[in-house]
Amino acid sequence: MVEGFAPAKINLTLHVTGQREDGYHLLDSLVVFADVGDRLEFAPGPELSLAVTGEHAEGVPADSRNLVWKAAKALGWTGQIRLNKVLPHGAGIGGGSSDAAATLRALSAQGIAIPATLPLSLGADVPVCLQARAARMRGIGEKIAPVALPSLPALLVNPRVPVPTGPVFKALASRENPPMPGEIPELETPADCAEWLRDQRNDLEPSAIGVSREIEHVLGELGRTTRALLARMSGSGSTCFALYPSMKAAHLAAYEIAAAYPDWWCRATQLN
């Protein structure tokens, strides 16, 4: 039995800088990963099968539509895969992409070579999820550079409203927006990060709010939690995050949100 961990991917920034003729959007994004995520188990066998369990298993395909299945099949691996869905799907935190990347990592550790073009062919977020550490992601997801950031205490909140990526991009007001600065400065503390991030953007946030007003509600509530440094949406939504000066503050904020909105998915975490 081989195990894999698929951490939540958080876009601290997401600048949409253009669109190629083939329809793919060009991005400039600062990406980090949480210590909360999905769990996978791999047991070799004669046939490929996938079982999906966990809090957010409902609606997740357990066949060739799933990126985990596609990743394993592309590597020629067969056996039983168990996927424990901890992360909500349609949530802007790379659940499916991170699951696929965890599959590639786990099977690669067993001596199976990963073709260079495979990660991107599975999805734009898969290459950065394969590295699973703080990075700047550009192009359509193929240009990745590691970034040194301090650990960031954070709270992730999802109102359990899935937001499809397609309508969010379709509603985007502008596809030609400025990138992040050429160099990301040395940021030593969570407060330093929050201060710098205030001048950056998630260009999908306004259009995602247009698709689901609940995102605006979540952002407002996160911004009002005790000692919140910054509140922003991740990816194309609907998960939002807030940064805090310490894990103690993040856990206090989790208590505040969970007490007021017990139906929301809420996790204090450390981002790296």
C-alpha positions as CSV (number, residue, x, y, z in Angstrom):
1,M,0.0,0.0,0.0
2,V,1.3,3.4,-1.0
3,E,-0.1,6.6,0.4
4,G,-0.4,10.1,-1.0
5,F,-1.3,13.5,0.3
6,A,-3.0,16.2,-1.9
7,P,-2.8,19.6,-0.2
8,A,-5.1,22.4,-0.9
9,K,-3.7,24.9,-3.4
10,I,-4.2,28.5,-2.4
11,N,-3.7,31.4,-4.9
12,L,-2.5,34.3,-2.8
13,T,-2.7,36.3,-6.1
14,L,-4.1,35.6,-9.5
15,H,-3.4,38.1,-12.2
16,V,-5.0,37.3,-15.6
17,T,-2.5,38.9,-18.1
18,G,-3.8,37.7,-21.4
19,Q,-5.5,35.0,-23.5
20,R,-3.9,32.9,-26.2
21,E,-5.5,32.2,-29.6
22,D,-6.4,28.7,-28.4
23,G,-8.5,30.1,-25.6
24,Y,-6.1,29.4,-22.7
25,H,-5.7,32.3,-20.3
26,L,-2.3,33.6,-19.3
27,L,-1.8,34.0,-15.6
28,D,0.7,35.4,-13.0
29,S,-0.1,33.8,-9.7
30,L,1.6,33.4,-6.3
31,V,0.7,29.9,-5.1
32,V,1.1,28.3,-1.7
33,F,-0.1,25.0,-0.2
34,A,-2.1,24.2,3.0
35,D,-1.5,21.4,5.5
36,V,-5.0,20.2,4.9
37,G,-5.9,18.1,1.9
38,D,-7.2,14.9,0.4
39,R,-5.7,11.5,1.2
40,L,-5.0,8.7,-1.3
41,E,-4.0,5.0,-1.1
42,F,-2.7,2.9,-3.9
43,A,-2.7,-0.9,-3.9
44,P,-1.3,-2.6,-7.1
45,G,-3.6,-5.0,-8.9
46,P,-4.6,-6.4,-12.2
47,E,-7.2,-3.7,-13.0
48,L,-7.5,0.0,-12.4
49,S,-10.3,1.0,-10.0
50,L,-11.1,4.1,-7.9
51,A,-13.2,4.4,-4.7
52,V,-14.1,7.9,-3.5
53,T,-15.0,8.3,0.2
54,G,-15.0,11.1,2.7
55,E,-16.9,14.3,3.6
56,H,-17.0,15.6,0.1
57,A,-17.2,12.4,-1.9
58,E,-20.7,13.2,-3.3
59,G,-20.5,14.2,-6.9
60,V,-16.9,13.2,-7.4
61,P,-16.6,10.7,-10.3
62,A,-15.0,7.4,-9.6
63,D,-14.2,6.5,-13.2
64,S,-12.2,7.8,-16.2
65,R,-13.5,11.3,-15.7
66,N,-11.5,11.7,-12.5
67,L,-8.0,13.2,-12.9
68,V,-6.6,10.6,-10.5
69,W,-7.8,7.9,-12.9
70,K,-6.4,9.8,-15.8
71,A,-3.0,10.2,-14.1
72,A,-2.7,6.6,-13.1
73,K,-3.8,5.4,-16.6
74,A,-1.3,7.7,-18.3
75,L,1.5,6.1,-16.3
76,G,0.3,2.6,-17.2
77,W,-0.3,1.7,-13.5
78,T,-3.1,-0.6,-12.5
79,G,-4.6,-1.4,-9.1
80,Q,-7.1,0.0,-6.6
81,I,-7.0,3.7,-5.6
82,R,-8.9,5.0,-2.6
83,L,-9.4,8.7,-2.5
84,N,-10.6,10.4,0.7
85,K,-12.1,13.7,-0.3
86,V,-11.4,16.2,2.5
87,L,-11.5,19.2,0.3
88,P,-14.7,20.6,-1.2
89,H,-14.8,20.4,-5.0
90,G,-15.6,23.3,-7.3
91,A,-13.9,25.4,-4.6
92,G,-10.9,27.1,-6.3
93,I,-8.3,25.3,-4.2
94,G,-7.1,22.8,-6.8
95,G,-8.7,19.7,-5.3
96,G,-8.7,17.6,-8.5
97,S,-5.4,18.9,-9.8
98,S,-3.7,18.3,-6.4
99,D,-5.2,14.7,-6.4
100,A,-3.7,14.1,-9.8
101,A,-0.3,15.5,-8.7
102,A,-0.4,13.4,-5.6
103,T,-1.0,10.3,-7.8
104,L,2.0,11.2,-10.0
105,R,4.2,11.8,-6.9
106,A,3.2,8.5,-5.3
107,L,3.7,6.4,-8.4
108,S,6.9,8.2,-9.3
109,A,8.3,7.2,-5.9
110,Q,7.7,3.6,-7.0
111,G,10.0,4.0,-9.9
112,I,7.5,5.0,-12.6
113,A,8.9,7.8,-14.8
114,I,6.6,10.8,-15.4
115,P,6.7,12.1,-19.0
116,A,7.6,15.8,-19.1
117,T,4.4,16.8,-20.9
118,L,2.0,14.8,-18.7
119,P,1.4,17.1,-15.8
120,L,0.3,20.1,-17.9
121,S,-1.8,17.8,-20.2
122,L,-3.8,16.9,-17.1
123,G,-4.6,20.5,-16.2
124,A,-3.0,23.9,-15.8
125,D,-2.7,23.6,-12.0
126,V,-1.1,20.1,-12.0
127,P,2.5,21.2,-12.6
128,V,2.5,23.6,-9.6
129,C,0.6,21.0,-7.5
130,L,3.2,18.4,-8.4
131,Q,5.8,20.6,-6.6
132,A,3.5,21.4,-3.7
133,R,5.5,24.3,-2.4
134,A,5.3,28.1,-2.6
135,A,5.9,29.2,-6.2
136,R,5.2,31.8,-8.8
137,M,3.1,30.3,-11.7
138,R,3.1,32.0,-15.1
139,G,2.0,31.3,-18.6
140,I,-0.8,28.8,-18.7
141,G,0.7,27.0,-15.7
142,E,3.9,25.7,-17.3
143,K,6.3,28.4,-16.0
144,I,7.0,27.7,-12.3
145,A,9.6,29.4,-10.1
146,P,10.0,28.6,-6.3
147,V,9.4,31.5,-3.9
148,A,10.7,31.9,-0.4
149,L,7.9,32.9,1.9
150,P,7.4,32.6,5.7
151,S,4.8,30.1,6.9
152,L,1.4,31.9,6.8
153,P,-1.3,31.1,9.5
154,A,-4.6,31.2,7.6
155,L,-8.2,30.3,7.7
156,L,-9.9,28.7,4.7
157,V,-13.7,29.1,4.4
158,N,-16.0,27.7,1.8
159,P,-19.8,28.3,1.9
160,R,-20.4,24.9,0.3
161,V,-21.4,26.6,-2.9
162,P,-19.5,25.1,-5.9
163,V,-18.5,27.7,-8.5
164,P,-17.7,26.4,-12.0
165,T,-14.6,27.9,-13.5
166,G,-16.0,28.4,-17.0
167,P,-18.7,31.0,-16.1
168,V,-16.2,32.9,-13.9
169,F,-13.7,33.3,-16.8
170,K,-16.5,34.1,-19.2
171,A,-17.7,37.0,-17.0
172,L,-14.2,38.4,-16.7
173,A,-14.3,42.1,-17.5
174,S,-10.7,42.3,-18.8
175,R,-8.3,39.6,-20.0
176,E,-5.4,42.0,-20.3
177,N,-4.3,43.0,-16.9
178,P,-0.9,44.0,-15.3
179,P,1.2,41.1,-14.0
180,M,2.8,41.1,-10.5
181,P,6.0,43.1,-10.1
182,G,9.1,41.6,-11.7
183,E,10.6,40.6,-8.4
184,I,8.7,39.4,-5.2
185,P,10.4,41.2,-2.3
186,E,11.8,39.4,0.8
187,L,8.9,38.9,3.1
188,E,9.8,37.8,6.6
189,T,6.5,37.8,8.5
190,P,2.8,37.1,7.8
191,A,2.2,40.9,8.3
192,D,4.8,41.7,5.7
193,C,3.1,39.3,3.2
194,A,-0.3,40.7,3.9
195,E,1.0,44.3,3.4
196,W,2.5,43.4,0.0
197,L,-0.4,41.3,-1.1
198,R,-2.8,44.3,-0.6
199,D,-1.3,45.8,-3.7
200,Q,-1.9,42.6,-5.7
201,R,-5.1,41.0,-7.0
202,N,-7.2,38.1,-7.8
203,D,-8.7,39.2,-11.1
204,L,-11.3,36.5,-11.0
205,E,-12.8,37.7,-7.7
206,P,-15.3,40.3,-9.1
207,S,-16.6,37.9,-11.8
208,A,-16.8,35.0,-9.3
209,I,-18.9,37.3,-6.9
210,G,-21.2,37.9,-9.9
211,V,-21.7,34.2,-10.2
212,S,-22.1,33.6,-6.5
213,R,-22.9,36.5,-4.1
214,E,-22.1,34.2,-1.2
215,I,-18.4,34.8,-1.9
216,E,-18.8,38.4,-1.1
217,H,-20.5,37.4,2.2
218,V,-17.7,35.1,3.1
219,L,-15.0,37.8,2.4
220,G,-16.8,40.3,4.5
221,E,-17.1,37.9,7.5
222,L,-13.4,36.8,7.2
223,G,-12.3,40.5,7.1
224,R,-14.2,41.1,10.4
225,T,-12.6,38.2,12.3
226,T,-10.2,39.1,15.1
227,R,-6.7,40.1,13.9
228,A,-7.3,39.3,10.3
229,L,-4.5,40.8,8.1
230,L,-6.0,40.2,4.7
231,A,-9.1,38.4,3.2
232,R,-9.2,37.2,-0.4
233,M,-10.7,34.6,-2.7
234,S,-8.6,31.7,-4.0
235,G,-8.5,30.6,-7.6
236,S,-11.9,31.0,-9.3
237,G,-13.8,30.5,-6.0
238,S,-15.7,29.8,-3.9
239,T,-13.1,29.2,-1.1
240,C,-11.8,32.3,0.5
241,F,-8.9,32.8,2.9
242,A,-7.7,35.2,5.6
243,L,-4.2,35.6,6.9
244,Y,-3.3,36.0,10.6
245,P,-0.2,36.9,12.6
246,S,-0.2,33.5,14.4
247,M,-1.9,30.1,14.4
248,K,-3.6,31.0,17.7
249,A,-5.3,33.9,15.9
250,A,-6.2,31.7,13.0
251,H,-7.8,29.1,15.3
252,L,-9.7,31.9,17.2
253,A,-11.0,33.1,13.8
254,A,-12.1,29.6,12.9
255,Y,-14.1,29.4,16.1
256,E,-15.7,32.8,15.4
257,I,-16.7,31.7,11.8
258,A,-17.8,28.2,12.8
259,A,-20.0,29.5,15.6
260,A,-21.8,32.0,13.3
261,Y,-22.0,29.8,10.2
262,P,-21.9,26.1,11.3
263,D,-22.8,25.0,7.7
264,W,-19.7,26.5,6.2
265,W,-16.5,24.4,5.6
266,C,-13.9,26.1,7.8
267,R,-10.3,25.1,8.4
268,A,-7.4,26.8,10.2
269,T,-4.2,25.9,8.5
270,Q,-0.6,26.9,7.8
271,L,0.3,27.8,4.3
272,N,3.8,27.1,2.9
